[in-house]
Amino acid sequence: MDIALLVGYLASLCSVTSFVPQVWKVVRTGDTAAISGRMYTFTVIGFALWSAFGILKTEWPIILTNSICFCLSGYILIRKLRANA
Amino acid sequence: MDIALLVGYLASLCSVTSFVPQVWKVVRTGDTAAISGRMYTFTVIGFALWSAFGILKTEWPIILTNSICFCLSGYILIRKLRANA
């Protein structure tokens, strides 16, 4: 495994470790009051675009991290938009 | 400009747009109470490793996004650790 890929997977592990607990708390409690819907829309689009970038470059650390975060954040955004509706 | 680079820069723009206002609020108010120091350490290490990954791969969208976010989040982590000390 080359060094860049190793660094990429470690980076991916840190991103997921730091992002998932926050997201999981919102998923578990359903409390989306602290989230800005407008800003979170950029977060979700960002993860989608990073996933696309990873696919275009065939970079697995990027694809894995961002597709996991995209699914979690996408679910939260739907919850948030429903809570506001 | 190839399509992957364009997607990368759009992704970068979304990430920075969604992350910077949150971070800026903490920088401006100095209020780090809502931040988990342990989780945020992973966030900061993650941005550092993504920057290193970008440098190793010479991917400018990754380098730019993550070095900006690394500086901002690093500053916040220092504030948080000082507030706890």
Backbone of each chain as nested JSON, in Angstrom:
{
  "chains": [
    {"id": "A", "residues": [
      {"number": 1, "name": "MET", "atoms": {"N": [0.857, -1.207, 0.0], "CA": [0.0, 0.0, 0.0], "C": [0.888, 1.251, 0.0]}},
      {"number": 2, "name": "ASP", "atoms": {"N": [0.657, 2.157, -0.925], "CA": [1.515, 3.343, -0.948], "C": [1.15, 4.307, 0.18]}},
      {"number": 3, "name": "ILE", "atoms": {"N": [2.084, 5.21, 0.476], "CA": [1.977, 6.098, 1.637], "C": [0.764, 7.031, 1.53]}},
      {"number": 4, "name": "ALA", "atoms": {"N": [0.479, 7.532, 0.317], "CA": [-0.663, 8.434, 0.123], "C": [-1.977, 7.741, 0.491]}},
      {"number": 5, "name": "LEU", "atoms": {"N": [-2.096, 6.483, 0.08], "CA": [-3.318, 5.735, 0.366], "C": [-3.458, 5.499, 1.875]}},
      {"number": 6, "name": "LEU", "atoms": {"N": [-2.346, 5.212, 2.528], "CA": [-2.349, 5.005, 3.98], "C": [-2.775, 6.296, 4.701]}},
      {"number": 7, "name": "VAL", "atoms": {"N": [-2.173, 7.413, 4.292], "CA": [-2.539, 8.717, 4.859], "C": [-4.021, 8.994, 4.602]}},
      {"number": 8, "name": "GLY", "atoms": {"N": [-4.48, 8.682, 3.403], "CA": [-5.887, 8.883, 3.036], "C": [-6.838, 8.091, 3.925]}},
      {"number": 9, "name": "TYR", "atoms": {"N": [-6.486, 6.821, 4.182], "CA": [-7.357, 6.002, 5.033], "C": [-7.342, 6.47, 6.49]}},
      {"number": 10, "name": "LEU", "atoms": {"N": [-6.168, 6.922, 6.971], "CA": [-6.102, 7.477, 8.331], "C": [-6.942, 8.753, 8.419]}},
      {"number": 11, "name": "ALA", "atoms": {"N": [-6.849, 9.594, 7.393], "CA": [-7.64, 10.826, 7.33], "C": [-9.133, 10.494, 7.338]}},
      {"number": 12, "name": "SER", "atoms": {"N": [-9.486, 9.505, 6.533], "CA": [-10.87, 9.05, 6.432], "C": [-11.383, 8.574, 7.792]}},
      {"number": 13, "name": "LEU", "atoms": {"N": [-10.544, 7.802, 8.489], "CA": [-10.901, 7.279, 9.808], "C": [-11.148, 8.419, 10.802]}},
      {"number": 14, "name": "CYS", "atoms": {"N": [-10.284, 9.444, 10.767], "CA": [-10.451, 10.601, 11.657], "C": [-11.733, 11.368, 11.332]}},
      {"number": 15, "name": "SER", "atoms": {"N": [-11.991, 11.588, 10.039], "CA": [-13.195, 12.33, 9.631], "C": [-14.451, 11.616, 10.089]}},
      {"number": 16, "name": "VAL", "atoms": {"N": [-14.489, 10.307, 9.831], "CA": [-15.679, 9.544, 10.185], "C": [-15.828, 9.482, 11.711]}},
      {"number": 17, "name": "THR", "atoms": {"N": [-14.697, 9.269, 12.425], "CA": [-14.72, 9.211, 13.897], "C": [-15.245, 10.511, 14.501]}},
      {"number": 18, "name": "SER", "atoms": {"N": [-14.871, 11.646, 13.898], "CA": [-15.289, 12.928, 14.466], "C": [-16.689, 13.332, 14.021]}},
      {"number": 19, "name": "PHE", "atoms": {"N": [-17.11, 12.89, 12.824], "CA": [-18.407, 13.342, 12.291], "C": [-19.563, 12.445, 12.738]}},
      {"number": 20, "name": "VAL", "atoms": {"N": [-19.327, 11.139, 12.749], "CA": [-20.421, 10.197, 12.995], "C": [-21.095, 10.375, 14.367]}},
      {"number": 21, "name": "PRO", "atoms": {"N": [-20.337, 10.556, 15.487], "CA": [-21.045, 10.697, 16.774], "C": [-22.008, 11.883, 16.826]}},
      {"number": 22, "name": "GLN", "atoms": {"N": [-21.598, 13.015, 16.231], "CA": [-22.479, 14.192, 16.185], "C": [-23.758, 13.877, 15.423]}},
      {"number": 23, "name": "VAL", "atoms": {"N": [-23.537, 13.255, 14.258], "CA": [-24.651, 12.934, 13.368], "C": [-25.563, 11.891, 14.013]}},
      {"number": 24, "name": "TRP", "atoms": {"N": [-24.924, 10.909, 14.65], "CA": [-25.683, 9.826, 15.272], "C": [-26.573, 10.351, 16.397]}},
      {"number": 25, "name": "LYS", "atoms": {"N": [-26.055, 11.367, 17.141], "CA": [-26.83, 11.984, 18.221], "C": [-28.115, 12.608, 17.66]}},
      {"number": 26, "name": "VAL", "atoms": {"N": [-27.999, 13.283, 16.524], "CA": [-29.175, 13.897, 15.895], "C": [-30.13, 12.822, 15.384]}},
      {"number": 27, "name": "VAL", "atoms": {"N": [-29.561, 11.756, 14.788], "CA": [-30.389, 10.657, 14.284], "C": [-31.159, 10.013, 15.442]}},
      {"number": 28, "name": "ARG", "atoms": {"N": [-30.46, 9.789, 16.561], "CA": [-31.041, 9.083, 17.714], "C": [-32.105, 9.914, 18.422]}},
      {"number": 29, "name": "THR", "atoms": {"N": [-31.795, 11.222, 18.643], "CA": [-32.716, 12.074, 19.397], "C": [-33.777, 12.721, 18.497]}},
      {"number": 30, "name": "GLY", "atoms": {"N": [-33.467, 12.842, 17.202], "CA": [-34.387, 13.519, 16.287], "C": [-34.4, 15.028, 16.489]}},
      {"number": 31, "name": "ASP", "atoms": {"N": [-33.487, 15.529, 17.344], "CA": [-33.45, 16.965, 17.649], "C": [-32.55, 17.709, 16.653]}},
      {"number": 32, "name": "THR", "atoms": {"N": [-33.196, 18.422, 15.726], "CA": [-32.454, 19.126, 14.67], "C": [-32.467, 20.641, 14.894]}},
      {"number": 33, "name": "ALA", "atoms": {"N": [-32.896, 21.067, 16.112], "CA": [-33.047, 22.506, 16.377], "C": [-31.738, 23.284, 16.231]}},
      {"number": 34, "name": "ALA", "atoms": {"N": [-30.617, 22.643, 16.609], "CA": [-29.323, 23.344, 16.603], "C": [-28.712, 23.441, 15.203]}},
      {"number": 35, "name": "ILE", "atoms": {"N": [-29.377, 22.823, 14.21], "CA": [-28.802, 22.78, 12.861], "C": [-29.393, 23.874, 11.981]}},
      {"number": 36, "name": "SER", "atoms": {"N": [-28.519, 24.562, 11.243], "CA": [-28.971, 25.54, 10.259], "C": [-29.258, 24.8, 8.951]}},
      {"number": 37, "name": "GLY", "atoms": {"N": [-30.53, 24.806, 8.547], "CA": [-30.939, 24.09, 7.337], "C": [-30.196, 24.552, 6.097]}},
      {"number": 38, "name": "ARG", "atoms": {"N": [-29.979, 25.861, 5.996], "CA": [-29.326, 26.428, 4.828], "C": [-27.863, 25.984, 4.737]}},
      {"number": 39, "name": "MET", "atoms": {"N": [-27.169, 26.082, 5.878], "CA": [-25.752, 25.691, 5.898], "C": [-25.613, 24.18, 5.688]}},
      {"number": 40, "name": "TYR", "atoms": {"N": [-26.554, 23.423, 6.295], "CA": [-26.48, 21.966, 6.206], "C": [-26.708, 21.481, 4.772]}},
      {"number": 41, "name": "THR", "atoms": {"N": [-27.483, 22.246, 4.003], "CA": [-27.675, 21.911, 2.592], "C": [-26.333, 21.922, 1.865]}},
      {"number": 42, "name": "PHE", "atoms": {"N": [-25.493, 22.906, 2.175], "CA": [-24.149, 22.962, 1.578], "C": [-23.301, 21.761, 2.026]}},
      {"number": 43, "name": "THR", "atoms": {"N": [-23.45, 21.382, 3.305], "CA": [-22.713, 20.224, 3.826], "C": [-23.052, 18.98, 3.007]}},
      {"number": 44, "name": "VAL", "atoms": {"N": [-24.357, 18.753, 2.806], "CA": [-24.815, 17.547, 2.101], "C": [-24.366, 17.579, 0.636]}},
      {"number": 45, "name": "ILE", "atoms": {"N": [-24.544, 18.733, -0.031], "CA": [-24.095, 18.861, -1.427], "C": [-22.577, 18.652, -1.5]}},
      {"number": 46, "name": "GLY", "atoms": {"N": [-21.861, 19.202, -0.51], "CA": [-20.402, 19.031, -0.443], "C": [-19.996, 17.56, -0.393]}},
      {"number": 47, "name": "PHE", "atoms": {"N": [-20.637, 16.785, 0.487], "CA": [-20.317, 15.355, 0.576], "C": [-20.624, 14.638, -0.737]}},
      {"number": 48, "name": "ALA", "atoms": {"N": [-21.745, 15.016, -1.38], "CA": [-22.115, 14.4, -2.665], "C": [-21.052, 14.701, -3.722]}},
      {"number": 49, "name": "LEU", "atoms": {"N": [-20.604, 15.968, -3.778], "CA": [-19.6, 16.365, -4.765], "C": [-18.245, 15.714, -4.477]}},
      {"number": 50, "name": "TRP", "atoms": {"N": [-17.87, 15.618, -3.187], "CA": [-16.611, 14.938, -2.837], "C": [-16.672, 13.468, -3.223]}},
      {"number": 51, "name": "SER", "atoms": {"N": [-17.83, 12.842, -3.043], "CA": [-17.996, 11.442, -3.458], "C": [-17.799, 11.327, -4.967]}},
      {"number": 52, "name": "ALA", "atoms": {"N": [-18.409, 12.254, -5.718], "CA": [-18.27, 12.267, -7.181], "C": [-16.808, 12.479, -7.58]}},
      {"number": 53, "name": "PHE", "atoms": {"N": [-16.135, 13.404, -6.899], "CA": [-14.712, 13.67, -7.137], "C": [-13.895, 12.391, -6.9]}},
      {"number": 54, "name": "GLY", "atoms": {"N": [-14.182, 11.703, -5.795], "CA": [-13.487, 10.451, -5.471], "C": [-13.707, 9.384, -6.536]}},
      {"number": 55, "name": "ILE", "atoms": {"N": [-14.96, 9.296, -7.035], "CA": [-15.291, 8.314, -8.079], "C": [-14.539, 8.65, -9.367]}},
      {"number": 56, "name": "LEU", "atoms": {"N": [-14.541, 9.936, -9.746], "CA": [-13.856, 10.373, -10.972], "C": [-12.347, 10.124, -10.893]}},
      {"number": 57, "name": "LYS", "atoms": {"N": [-11.786, 10.232, -9.682], "CA": [-10.335, 10.052, -9.484], "C": [-9.999, 8.62, -9.047]}},
      {"number": 58, "name": "THR", "atoms": {"N": [-11.051, 7.808, -8.812], "CA": [-10.891, 6.445, -8.268], "C": [-10.031, 6.444, -7.001]}},
      {"number": 59, "name": "GLU", "atoms": {"N": [-10.395, 7.339, -6.084], "CA": [-9.693, 7.413, -4.795], "C": [-10.609, 6.856, -3.706]}},
      {"number": 60, "name": "TRP", "atoms": {"N": [-10.345, 5.62, -3.294], "CA": [-11.244, 4.95, -2.357], "C": [-11.381, 5.624, -0.998]}},
      {"number": 61, "name": "PRO", "atoms": {"N": [-10.289, 6.194, -0.413], "CA": [-10.498, 6.86, 0.892], "C": [-11.529, 7.985, 0.795]}},
      {"number": 62, "name": "ILE", "atoms": {"N": [-11.489, 8.724, -0.319], "CA": [-12.431, 9.831, -0.509], "C": [-13.846, 9.309, -0.733]}},
      {"number": 63, "name": "ILE", "atoms": {"N": [-13.978, 8.269, -1.563], "CA": [-15.305, 7.71, -1.858], "C": [-15.952, 7.187, -0.575]}},
      {"number": 64, "name": "LEU", "atoms": {"N": [-15.204, 6.382, 0.189], "CA": [-15.76, 5.769, 1.407], "C": [-16.196, 6.809, 2.427]}},
      {"number": 65, "name": "THR", "atoms": {"N": [-15.28, 7.706, 2.787], "CA": [-15.581, 8.727, 3.795], "C": [-16.809, 9.531, 3.416]}},
      {"number": 66, "name": "ASN", "atoms": {"N": [-16.79, 10.048, 2.173], "CA": [-17.824, 11.002, 1.796], "C": [-19.173, 10.361, 1.518]}},
      {"number": 67, "name": "SER", "atoms": {"N": [-19.174, 9.112, 1.071], "CA": [-20.47, 8.479, 0.84], "C": [-21.137, 8.128, 2.178]}},
      {"number": 68, "name": "ILE", "atoms": {"N": [-20.334, 7.706, 3.17], "CA": [-20.893, 7.447, 4.515], "C": [-21.465, 8.756, 5.095]}},
      {"number": 69, "name": "CYS", "atoms": {"N": [-20.647, 9.822, 5.043], "CA": [-21.082, 11.11, 5.598], "C": [-22.264, 11.687, 4.814]}},
      {"number": 70, "name": "PHE", "atoms": {"N": [-22.291, 11.447, 3.496], "CA": [-23.412, 11.928, 2.666], "C": [-24.724, 11.277, 3.111]}},
      {"number": 71, "name": "CYS", "atoms": {"N": [-24.707, 9.978, 3.323], "CA": [-25.93, 9.268, 3.732], "C": [-26.434, 9.774, 5.083]}},
      {"number": 72, "name": "LEU", "atoms": {"N": [-25.511, 9.877, 6.056], "CA": [-25.898, 10.322, 7.401], "C": [-26.417, 11.762, 7.384]}},
      {"number": 73, "name": "SER", "atoms": {"N": [-25.659, 12.652, 6.731], "CA": [-26.054, 14.064, 6.72], "C": [-27.311, 14.277, 5.879]}},
      {"number": 74, "name": "GLY", "atoms": {"N": [-27.47, 13.485, 4.821], "CA": [-28.673, 13.573, 3.981], "C": [-29.92, 13.21, 4.772]}},
      {"number": 75, "name": "TYR", "atoms": {"N": [-29.79, 12.148, 5.582], "CA": [-30.902, 11.727, 6.433], "C": [-31.289, 12.851, 7.405]}},
      {"number": 76, "name": "ILE", "atoms": {"N": [-30.249, 13.488, 8.016], "CA": [-30.494, 14.585, 8.954], "C": [-31.159, 15.774, 8.271]}},
      {"number": 77, "name": "LEU", "atoms": {"N": [-30.714, 16.093, 7.064], "CA": [-31.3, 17.231, 6.34], "C": [-32.781, 16.988, 6.064]}},
      {"number": 78, "name": "ILE", "atoms": {"N": [-33.127, 15.754, 5.7], "CA": [-34.536, 15.411, 5.454], "C": [-35.348, 15.588, 6.747]}},
      {"number": 79, "name": "ARG", "atoms": {"N": [-34.775, 15.098, 7.871], "CA": [-35.427, 15.269, 9.179], "C": [-35.643, 16.748, 9.5]}},
      {"number": 80, "name": "LYS", "atoms": {"N": [-34.586, 17.543, 9.243], "CA": [-34.634, 18.977, 9.514], "C": [-35.714, 19.658, 8.667]}},
      {"number": 81, "name": "LEU", "atoms": {"N": [-35.752, 19.344, 7.374], "CA": [-36.725, 19.972, 6.478], "C": [-38.146, 19.557, 6.84]}},
      {"number": 82, "name": "ARG", "atoms": {"N": [-38.318, 18.312, 7.276], "CA": [-39.637, 17.841, 7.71], "C": [-40.08, 18.537, 8.996]}},
      {"number": 83, "name": "ALA", "atoms": {"N": [-39.118, 18.746, 9.931], "CA": [-39.421, 19.415, 11.213], "C": [-39.874, 20.857, 10.98]}},
      {"number": 84, "name": "ASN", "atoms": {"N": [-39.323, 21.478, 9.927], "CA": [-39.669, 22.865, 9.598], "C": [-40.964, 22.974, 8.807]}},
      {"number": 85, "name": "ALA", "atoms": {"N": [-41.37, 21.892, 8.155], "CA": [-42.513, 21.939, 7.222], "C": [-43.841, 22.081, 7.973]}}
    ]},
    {"id": "B", "residues": [
      {"number": 1, "name": "MET", "atoms": {"N": [-9.925, 22.911, -18.076], "CA": [-10.034, 22.266, -16.755], "C": [-10.836, 20.964, -16.865]}},
      {"number": 2, "name": "ASP", "atoms": {"N": [-10.282, 19.894, -16.344], "CA": [-11.022, 18.631, -16.469], "C": [-12.177, 18.578, -15.476]}},
      {"number": 3, "name": "ILE", "atoms": {"N": [-13.11, 17.688, -15.757], "CA": [-14.363, 17.615, -15.001], "C": [-14.13, 17.263, -13.524]}},
      {"number": 4, "name": "ALA", "atoms": {"N": [-13.16, 16.383, -13.243], "CA": [-12.88, 15.991, -11.853], "C": [-12.409, 17.194, -11.034]}},
      {"number": 5, "name": "LEU", "atoms": {"N": [-11.569, 18.006, -11.639], "CA": [-11.052, 19.187, -10.941], "C": [-12.182, 20.184, -10.67]}},
      {"number": 6, "name": "LEU", "atoms": {"N": [-13.076, 20.345, -11.657], "CA": [-14.227, 21.238, -11.497], "C": [-15.122, 20.754, -10.353]}},
      {"number": 7, "name": "VAL", "atoms": {"N": [-15.415, 19.462, -10.341], "CA": [-16.233, 18.869, -9.274], "C": [-15.524, 19.053, -7.929]}},
      {"number": 8, "name": "GLY", "atoms": {"N": [-14.203, 18.857, -7.92], "CA": [-13.408, 19.028, -6.702], "C": [-13.492, 20.439, -6.149]}},
      {"number": 9, "name": "TYR", "atoms": {"N": [-13.393, 21.421, -7.046], "CA": [-13.47, 22.811, -6.575], "C": [-14.873, 23.173, -6.098]}},
      {"number": 10, "name": "LEU", "atoms": {"N": [-15.903, 22.645, -6.759], "CA": [-17.275, 22.878, -6.292], "C": [-17.476, 22.24, -4.916]}},
      {"number": 11, "name": "ALA", "atoms": {"N": [-16.944, 21.025, -4.748], "CA": [-17.036, 20.326, -3.461], "C": [-16.324, 21.131, -2.377]}},
      {"number": 12, "name": "SER", "atoms": {"N": [-15.14, 21.617, -2.733], "CA": [-14.345, 22.432, -1.823], "C": [-15.118, 23.672, -1.377]}},
      {"number": 13, "name": "LEU", "atoms": {"N": [-15.746, 24.327, -2.353], "CA": [-16.535, 25.535, -2.083], "C": [-17.684, 25.234, -1.113]}},
      {"number": 14, "name": "CYS", "atoms": {"N": [-18.373, 24.102, -1.328], "CA": [-19.479, 23.717, -0.439], "C": [-18.971, 23.416, 0.968]}},
      {"number": 15, "name": "SER", "atoms": {"N": [-17.857, 22.69, 1.066], "CA": [-17.301, 22.339, 2.38], "C": [-16.932, 23.584, 3.163]}},
      {"number": 16, "name": "VAL", "atoms": {"N": [-16.226, 24.488, 2.487], "CA": [-15.773, 25.701, 3.164], "C": [-16.982, 26.573, 3.533]}},
      {"number": 17, "name": "THR", "atoms": {"N": [-17.95, 26.692, 2.602], "CA": [-19.158, 27.486, 2.853], "C": [-19.923, 26.962, 4.062]}},
      {"number": 18, "name": "SER", "atoms": {"N": [-19.969, 25.651, 4.214], "CA": [-20.755, 25.09, 5.324], "C": [-19.963, 25.056, 6.628]}},
      {"number": 19, "name": "PHE", "atoms": {"N": [-18.638, 24.939, 6.546], "CA": [-17.834, 24.798, 7.774], "C": [-17.429, 26.146, 8.37]}},
      {"number": 20, "name": "VAL", "atoms": {"N": [-17.047, 27.088, 7.507], "CA": [-16.486, 28.356, 7.986], "C": [-17.443, 29.153, 8.891]}},
      {"number": 21, "name": "PRO", "atoms": {"N": [-18.735, 29.302, 8.552], "CA": [-19.594, 30.111, 9.439], "C": [-19.691, 29.556, 10.861]}},
      {"number": 22, "name": "GLN", "atoms": {"N": [-19.751, 28.216, 10.989], "CA": [-19.797, 27.589, 12.324], "C": [-18.536, 27.928, 13.105]}},
      {"number": 23, "name": "VAL", "atoms": {"N": [-17.412, 27.734, 12.406], "CA": [-16.112, 27.943, 13.019], "C": [-15.927, 29.414, 13.373]}},
      {"number": 24, "name": "TRP", "atoms": {"N": [-16.338, 30.276, 12.453], "CA": [-16.184, 31.711, 12.651], "C": [-16.964, 32.186, 13.88]}},
      {"number": 25, "name": "LYS", "atoms": {"N": [-18.162, 31.598, 14.077], "CA": [-18.983, 31.943, 15.236], "C": [-18.228, 31.643, 16.537]}},
      {"number": 26, "name": "VAL", "atoms": {"N": [-17.571, 30.492, 16.585], "CA": [-16.794, 30.118, 17.77], "C": [-15.597, 31.056, 17.939]}},
      {"number": 27, "name": "VAL", "atoms": {"N": [-14.929, 31.357, 16.82], "CA": [-13.776, 32.256, 16.863], "C": [-14.214, 33.63, 17.393]}},
      {"number": 28, "name": "ARG", "atoms": {"N": [-15.36, 34.111, 16.891], "CA": [-15.854, 35.443, 17.218], "C": [-16.325, 35.541, 18.674]}},
      {"number": 29, "name": "THR", "atoms": {"N": [-17.106, 34.525, 19.104], "CA": [-17.681, 34.579, 20.452], "C": [-16.737, 34.002, 21.507]}},
      {"number": 30, "name": "GLY", "atoms": {"N": [-15.804, 33.137, 21.089], "CA": [-14.922, 32.479, 22.041], "C": [-15.641, 31.416, 22.865]}},
      {"number": 31, "name": "ASP", "atoms": {"N": [-16.895, 31.106, 22.491], "CA": [-17.689, 30.135, 23.23], "C": [-17.466, 28.718, 22.68]}},
      {"number": 32, "name": "THR", "atoms": {"N": [-16.685, 27.923, 23.428], "CA": [-16.355, 26.57, 22.971], "C": [-17.091, 25.506, 23.787]}},
      {"number": 33, "name": "ALA", "atoms": {"N": [-18.082, 25.958, 24.585], "CA": [-18.773, 25.028, 25.503], "C": [-19.455, 23.873, 24.771]}},
      {"number": 34, "name": "ALA", "atoms": {"N": [-19.989, 24.149, 23.558], "CA": [-20.754, 23.139, 22.826], "C": [-19.86, 22.122, 22.103]}},
      {"number": 35, "name": "ILE", "atoms": {"N": [-18.538, 22.338, 22.159], "CA": [-17.609, 21.482, 21.417], "C": [-17.029, 20.4, 22.316]}},
      {"number": 36, "name": "SER", "atoms": {"N": [-17.004, 19.171, 21.806], "CA": [-16.349, 18.074, 22.513], "C": [-14.863, 18.101, 22.143]}},
      {"number": 37, "name": "GLY", "atoms": {"N": [-14.015, 18.348, 23.154], "CA": [-12.568, 18.447, 22.905], "C": [-11.992, 17.188, 22.292]}},
      {"number": 38, "name": "ARG", "atoms": {"N": [-12.452, 16.016, 22.761], "CA": [-11.944, 14.744, 22.286], "C": [-12.3, 14.526, 20.818]}},
      {"number": 39, "name": "MET", "atoms": {"N": [-13.567, 14.777, 20.481], "CA": [-14.012, 14.586, 19.1], "C": [-13.345, 15.602, 18.171]}},
      {"number": 40, "name": "TYR", "atoms": {"N": [-13.209, 16.823, 18.689], "CA": [-12.637, 17.894, 17.867], "C": [-11.164, 17.63, 17.559]}},
      {"number": 41, "name": "THR", "atoms": {"N": [-10.484, 16.931, 18.465], "CA": [-9.093, 16.538, 18.205], "C": [-9.024, 15.679, 16.938]}},
      {"number": 42, "name": "PHE", "atoms": {"N": [-9.963, 14.745, 16.799], "CA": [-10.029, 13.921, 15.581], "C": [-10.303, 14.775, 14.345]}},
      {"number": 43, "name": "THR", "atoms": {"N": [-11.174, 15.781, 14.507], "CA": [-11.488, 16.676, 13.387], "C": [-10.218, 17.356, 12.891]}},
      {"number": 44, "name": "VAL", "atoms": {"N": [-9.445, 17.91, 13.839], "CA": [-8.234, 18.653, 13.485], "C": [-7.188, 17.723, 12.86]}},
      {"number": 45, "name": "ILE", "atoms": {"N": [-6.972, 16.548, 13.473], "CA": [-6.025, 15.573, 12.912], "C": [-6.496, 15.149, 11.522]}},
      {"number": 46, "name": "GLY", "atoms": {"N": [-7.807, 14.962, 11.371], "CA": [-8.383, 14.594, 10.071], "C": [-8.052, 15.613, 8.996]}},
      {"number": 47, "name": "PHE", "atoms": {"N": [-8.262, 16.908, 9.283], "CA": [-7.951, 17.963, 8.299], "C": [-6.464, 17.968, 7.955]}},
      {"number": 48, "name": "ALA", "atoms": {"N": [-5.606, 17.746, 8.982], "CA": [-4.155, 17.706, 8.742], "C": [-3.806, 16.544, 7.807]}},
      {"number": 49, "name": "LEU", "atoms": {"N": [-4.389, 15.377, 8.074], "CA": [-4.095, 14.204, 7.249], "C": [-4.649, 14.356, 5.833]}},
      {"number": 50, "name": "TRP", "atoms": {"N": [-5.847, 14.955, 5.691], "CA": [-6.398, 15.2, 4.352], "C": [-5.518, 16.172, 3.579]}},
      {"number": 51, "name": "SER", "atoms": {"N": [-4.977, 17.19, 4.291], "CA": [-4.051, 18.126, 3.639], "C": [-2.819, 17.366, 3.141]}},
      {"number": 52, "name": "ALA", "atoms": {"N": [-2.266, 16.486, 4.003], "CA": [-1.095, 15.681, 3.628], "C": [-1.424, 14.784, 2.43]}},
      {"number": 53, "name": "PHE", "atoms": {"N": [-2.606, 14.172, 2.449], "CA": [-3.074, 13.326, 1.343], "C": [-3.137, 14.141, 0.047]}},
      {"number": 54, "name": "GLY", "atoms": {"N": [-3.697, 15.342, 0.14], "CA": [-3.787, 16.233, -1.027], "C": [-2.416, 16.605, -1.568]}},
      {"number": 55, "name": "ILE", "atoms": {"N": [-1.472, 16.88, -0.658], "CA": [-0.106, 17.236, -1.069], "C": [0.556, 16.037, -1.759]}},
      {"number": 56, "name": "LEU", "atoms": {"N": [0.415, 14.845, -1.154], "CA": [1.012, 13.63, -1.736], "C": [0.429, 13.318, -3.117]}},
      {"number": 57, "name": "LYS", "atoms": {"N": [-0.848, 13.646, -3.315], "CA": [-1.527, 13.365, -4.591], "C": [-1.516, 14.585, -5.53]}},
      {"number": 58, "name": "THR", "atoms": {"N": [-1.003, 15.707, -5.026], "CA": [-1.028, 16.984, -5.762], "C": [-2.442, 17.313, -6.254]}},
      {"number": 59, "name": "GLU", "atoms": {"N": [-3.392, 17.233, -5.33], "CA": [-4.783, 17.569, -5.654], "C": [-5.118, 18.891, -4.968]}},
      {"number": 60, "name": "TRP", "atoms": {"N": [-5.118, 19.973, -5.741], "CA": [-5.315, 21.291, -5.144], "C": [-6.659, 21.513, -4.449]}},
      {"number": 61, "name": "PRO", "atoms": {"N": [-7.784, 20.986, -4.978], "CA": [-9.04, 21.209, -4.237], "C": [-8.954, 20.645, -2.82]}},
      {"number": 62, "name": "ILE", "atoms": {"N": [-8.294, 19.491, -2.657], "CA": [-8.163, 18.86, -1.341], "C": [-7.22, 19.661, -0.452]}},
      {"number": 63, "name": "ILE", "atoms": {"N": [-6.104, 20.093, -1.016], "CA": [-5.122, 20.867, -0.237], "C": [-5.756, 22.159, 0.285]}},
      {"number": 64, "name": "LEU", "atoms": {"N": [-6.395, 22.917, -0.618], "CA": [-6.966, 24.217, -0.25], "C": [-8.03, 24.081, 0.833]}},
      {"number": 65, "name": "THR", "atoms": {"N": [-9.026, 23.217, 0.574], "CA": [-10.13, 23.05, 1.531], "C": [-9.614, 22.664, 2.903]}},
      {"number": 66, "name": "ASN", "atoms": {"N": [-8.758, 21.636, 2.932], "CA": [-8.373, 21.071, 4.217], "C": [-7.374, 21.923, 4.979]}},
      {"number": 67, "name": "SER", "atoms": {"N": [-6.532, 22.667, 4.275], "CA": [-5.594, 23.521, 5.013], "C": [-6.327, 24.715, 5.626]}},
      {"number": 68, "name": "ILE", "atoms": {"N": [-7.335, 25.261, 4.916], "CA": [-8.156, 26.344, 5.492], "C": [-8.884, 25.826, 6.735]}},
      {"number": 69, "name": "CYS", "atoms": {"N": [-9.57, 24.672, 6.59], "CA": [-10.332, 24.108, 7.699], "C": [-9.413, 23.687, 8.842]}},
      {"number": 70, "name": "PHE", "atoms": {"N": [-8.208, 23.21, 8.513], "CA": [-7.24, 22.82, 9.55], "C": [-6.85, 24.023, 10.412]}},
      {"number": 71, "name": "CYS", "atoms": {"N": [-6.558, 25.143, 9.767], "CA": [-6.149, 26.342, 10.521], "C": [-7.273, 26.813, 11.44]}},
      {"number": 72, "name": "LEU", "atoms": {"N": [-8.494, 26.907, 10.895], "CA": [-9.626, 27.38, 11.685], "C": [-9.941, 26.442, 12.846]}},
      {"number": 73, "name": "SER", "atoms": {"N": [-10.004, 25.144, 12.548], "CA": [-10.362, 24.179, 13.588], "C": [-9.228, 24.038, 14.61]}},
      {"number": 74, "name": "GLY", "atoms": {"N": [-7.981, 24.164, 14.157], "CA": [-6.835, 24.11, 15.069], "C": [-6.882, 25.246, 16.073]}},
      {"number": 75, "name": "TYR", "atoms": {"N": [-7.225, 26.437, 15.572], "CA": [-7.358, 27.605, 16.441], "C": [-8.436, 27.358, 17.507]}},
      {"number": 76, "name": "ILE", "atoms": {"N": [-9.572, 26.802, 17.07], "CA": [-10.669, 26.514, 17.998], "C": [-10.266, 25.473, 19.037]}},
      {"number": 77, "name": "LEU", "atoms": {"N": [-9.549, 24.448, 18.609], "CA": [-9.118, 23.406, 19.548], "C": [-8.204, 23.993, 20.626]}},
      {"number": 78, "name": "ILE", "atoms": {"N": [-7.306, 24.894, 20.233], "CA": [-6.415, 25.56, 21.201], "C": [-7.246, 26.376, 22.2]}},
      {"number": 79, "name": "ARG", "atoms": {"N": [-8.248, 27.112, 21.657], "CA": [-9.147, 27.886, 22.538], "C": [-9.86, 26.966, 23.523]}},
      {"number": 80, "name": "LYS", "atoms": {"N": [-10.346, 25.838, 23.011], "CA": [-11.083, 24.869, 23.834], "C": [-10.188, 24.307, 24.937]}},
      {"number": 81, "name": "LEU", "atoms": {"N": [-8.972, 23.895, 24.566], "CA": [-8.05, 23.31, 25.541], "C": [-7.654, 24.336, 26.603]}},
      {"number": 82, "name": "ARG", "atoms": {"N": [-7.484, 25.587, 26.198], "CA": [-7.157, 26.666, 27.136], "C": [-8.316, 26.936, 28.09]}},
      {"number": 83, "name": "ALA", "atoms": {"N": [-9.562, 26.898, 27.559], "CA": [-10.757, 27.143, 28.378], "C": [-10.896, 26.065, 29.451]}},
      {"number": 84, "name": "ASN", "atoms": {"N": [-10.465, 24.848, 29.117], "CA": [-10.545, 23.719, 30.058], "C": [-9.41, 23.721, 31.067]}},
      {"number": 85, "name": "ALA", "atoms": {"N": [-8.29, 24.381, 30.714], "CA": [-7.083, 24.304, 31.556], "C": [-7.274, 25.089, 32.853]}}
    ]}
  ]
}
